[in-house]
Structures are given as C-alpha cells and as structure tokens.
C-alpha cells in the first residue's frame, strides 16, 4: 500500500468507513454495548441502531477515532505515513503534511501509537538476545548539569519479535522483572554482554542456557553467540530519536518504543497498513486529558 493508493482508494470518509466496518466486524456489525444485532440507518454518516439497548453509533464509536473532528481520509494518510517511516514520523512533519495544528498532529500521532500497543504479546522463546541502552543526555539546571538518561532494555528473539522496555534503572532486580515478564520457560539460549546484572537477573534454570560475549575485551562474535541483532534494533531506535523525533520525554518514551517494535516486527508484512487500522478500531479510545495528565 502506497501513499498514492491510500489517497485514491480512501479519498472520502464513506470509503474509509466501509473498510473500517469490515475490519471491526468481519461477520456483521454488532452493538458495542450489548453485542447484539443492529440495523443500518439511511444517513450520511452511516449510523447503526441497536433496538435492544436503544443505542445509535458509528463504526468509530469507542475506538481510537472516537470524537475526532479530523476527516478519516487524513487519519488514513497519517496512519500510512507512520507505518512506512522506518525511523518514525514527527508531529511537526505530520503538521506540515496534513495542514493541521501541531497540537492536532501530536495528539493524532499518539493515538495511532496507542493502537500499536500490543496488550497480549506472546512470551519469547528459542534464542533470545538481551541488552540495555541509554536514551537522552544531560539536563542543564540552575545548579549545573544533571544526568537525564533513561534506561531501555531490549529483548529480541532471533527470527522473532522485538521488545523495548523503558525501565527505572539498570539493576539486576529490575532486569529480573522484565525478563520474567517476556521470556518463556521454553527459551533455549539467552545471550547477553558481559554485564554483571544478567547472571543475577536470571534464575537457576535460565542461567544454564546463558551465554555472554565480552565487549570490553573486544569480543563481539563467538560462533552464534552475539548480541548484534538486538543492537541493530537499538541503532534504528537511536536514529529515529536523533533524526526524526529529536527529543522524547520520559513520560511518553514507552509509547515511542511500542511504535518502533510494532513496525519493526511487521517490517516485511504486506498488510501492515490494514493491520494497524484493525488495531485502531479495536483499541480503547485515548482522551487528550489522560494523555497529558
């Protein structure tokens, strides 16, 4: 799906609603409240009516699109731009391309990111690489410079999924919680660098499968033992921060990490655009008040 395709195929809100209906209700439209059968009303906005609970709604009700005054055609263009930008898409750039205010573009991008968040992600198994990196720099205050770096753990299953997790610190206790929430009991090989936190973060069974490379001794590859694949994902993330987003607050960092992982895991998929739209009509709405709270 290219930008020209989206502009030609979904140039009206009516065409956009048609595809959203098929993605949200593959079988037939149903009431979002009672999940009962509904009837379509003869209106311009394609309203549906549920007789059981006396409720009128559209296909965007209760979704990421909820209460948006932006046309669905612009929503579709923004979604494609975020899907196809390997290093992300800034709100400033979106503002110029869609002809909207910065506030609208910023809120729009964050709502699409929220839809990209996978609530139920499978545990990683097979051969898994784990590493940590630091995002940000130093903050200048009236008392001098303060370290403002944020810790991000990266876990990548070879030929599988990628996970970026924003952590409060890089201690073994924190790593243990993150590893326990993402690694399956069926993991075959765990590869890290020489950092001392990982032997303490892994349990007794996981340590049996643990291998490491000593970067401080200039050892980067030992047969199949290396962390190059997770480090390449870190490289893509940092290029996105430096070249596209420029600055990310600690509050919203995890949202950008989720976006990067979602796009990275589906980088070879021909249905990335439709998959993203499918998540957008099934994800819970995100209000501006909760986003900026």
N, C-alpha and C positions, 0 to 999 in steps of 0.2 A: 504494500500500500504506500503510494507516494503522496506528496502534498497536492499534486495536480489531481490525483484520483479522488482525494477527500473533497477538494473544492468542487469537483464536477459531480460526484455521486451524492454529496450531502450539502447541496447549496441552499436547501430550505429546511426549516425546522420540522416540517411534515415528514420529509425523508429521514431526518435524524430520529424522530420519534418511532418510525417504523422499525428501524434496526434495533433501537433500544428495547422495544416491545419484544422482539424475537430473542434478544439476549437475556432479558429479565424473566420472560415467561416462555420457555421453549415449546411448551404444550399449548397453553391457552392463558389469557390474562386472568388473574385472580386478585381478590381483595387483599391488600397488605395488612389489614387488621384481623379479619376472621378467616382469610384464605379460602373464601367461598367463591362461587362463580359470579361473574359480573357481566354487565351489558355495556356496549359502547354507545355513547350518546353522539348525536349528529351535531358536533360542534367543531369549531376551527382548531381548538387546542387538543382534540382527541381525548375528551373526558370519558372516564369509565364510572359506572354507577353500580354499587353493591346494594341490593334490595334488603339483604339480611341485616346489615348494620346501618343502612341509610347513609352511605358514605360516597362522596364524589371525589375522584382523584385522577391524576395523570400518571404517565409512566415514570416521571421523575420524582414523584412524591416519596419522601422518606429515603432519598438517595443522596449521593454527593451533589447532584444537580439541584437539590431542594432550595427553593426560594431565591434562585439566581435570576437576575434580570438580564444576564448576558445571553445572546442568542445561542442555540445549540450548535449552529454552524461554527461559531467561534470556539465553542467548547471542543468540538471535534478537531479543529485545526490545532488548538493548544495541546490537546492530547497527543496528536501525531508528532508535533514538534518535540515534546518531552520524551516520547518513545524512541524517536530516531536520533536524538542527540546523545552520542555515546558518553560525552563528558558533561551531560546535564544542560539545562536551559535556564538562564537567569530571568528573574521577573522583569528587569529593566529591558532586556531584549524582547520579552513577550509583550511588554507595554508598547514598544515601538511597532511590532509586527501586527498586533491586533487593533491598535489605535484606541487603547483604553488607558485609564489612570494607573499609576504604579500600585496603588492600594488594591485595585481590582485584579491586576495581574499577579500580585503577590499572593492574594487570597486564592485566586484561581489555581496557581501552581501548587499551593499547599493542599488544596482539596484533591487534586489529582494524585499527589504523593500519598495522601491518606488512603486512597483507594488501592494504591500499590502495596500497602502494608499487608503482609500475609499473616493472619491471625493463627491459622493452623498449619504450621510448617512441619514437614516430616523430620525425624531425627536423622542425623548424618551418620553414615557407616562407611565401610570399605577403608580406603586410605584417605586420611584426613590431615591437613596441614593447619597449624595454629601459629599465629604470630600477633604481635601488638605493635601499634604505631601511635604517633602523637600528632594531633591536629592543632594548629594555631601557633601563637608565638608569645610575645611578652606584651603585657599591658602597662602603659605608662600612666602612673598616678601622681598625685601631689607629693608622695613620699618616695618616688623612684619607680623602678621597674618591678613588675610582678609577673611571675610565671603564670601564663594563662593557657597552657597547653591542655588539651583534652585527650584522654586515653581512648583508643578504639581497638578492640580485639577483632581480628579477622580469622574466620574458620572457613576453609574451603575443602570440600570433598572433591577428589580428583575425578573428573568426568561427571561431576555432580554440582550441587548448589553451593552458593557463597553466602556467608553470613558476616555482617558487620555489626558489632555491638558497642555502643557508647558506654563506657564504664567510668565509675567514680575514681578508680585508681588502678594501678598495675600490680597489685599484691596477689599473692597466691590464693588467699581466701576469696577474693573477687573472681579470679580466674576459675576457681573450683566451681562456683555457682554457675558461671557462664558455660563451662564445659559440660556440667551435668544437665543443663537445660537444652543442649544442642547435639550432644554425641549419643549415639545409640550404644547399647550393650554389645551389639554385634560388630563394633568397629574392629578392623583387622590391624591397621597400622596408624600410629599417631606420630607425626613428625613436627618438631619444633626446632628453634635455635638453642643455643647453649644457656639461655636464661635460667636462673635458679628457681624461678617461680613455678615452672611446669612440673618438675618431679613432685613438688609438694601439693600442687593443684590436682594432680591425677590420683585416682585411687589405686589400690594394690593391683587390681586386675588390669587397669589401663596402663600402669607402668610396665607391665610385661610386654606390651605392644609399643612402647615408647622408644623412638629413635630421635637423635638430635644431630645437627651439624654445628660445628664450632666456627662461627663467623669471625670471632676475634683472632683465630689462628688462620684466617683466610681459607677456611674450608667451606665451600658453598654447595658442592655436589659430591655425594658418595654413592655411586650407583643410582638407585631410585630414591635415595634419601636426600631430599632437599625441600626448601620452602619457597621455591621460585614461583609456583603458581599462585599462592596467596599474596606474595609480594608484588606480582604483576597486577593483581587486583588493587592493592594499595596504591600502586603507581597511577592507575587510571583514576582512582578516587582523588588523589592529590592534584592531578592535572585538572580535574573538574573544579576543585576548590580554587586553585591558583588562576586558571584560565577562564573560568565561567562564573562561578558564584563569588569569587574573590574573598568574601568574608561570611562565615556562618556562625551564628550564636550557639552557645552550648545548649540552650533551651530547645532549639529546633534541629540540632545536629542529627539525632536519630532518624528524623523524617528524611533527611537527605541521604543517609546511609541506606534506609529501606528502599528509596527510589533507585539508588545505584545497584543494589542487589537484585531488585525486581527486573530491571532492564538487563543486567549482566547475565542472569540465569536464562533469559529468553532471547539472547542476542542473535541466535540462529533460527528463531521461530518466525515463520511467515505470517503468523496470526497474532503478533504482538499487539497491534493496534486494537483488534477486536477483543483480545483477552483483557486488555486494560479497560475497555468500555464495559465489558462484562463485570469486572470488579467494581466499576463506578456505579452500576445500577444495583449492586447487591451490598455495597458497603454502607455503613451508617453515615448520616449527614454530619458535617463538621461546621459548627457555627463560628462566626468571627470572634464572638465573645470568649468561647472556650479556647480558640487558637491563641488569642492574645492574653489570656488570663495569667 
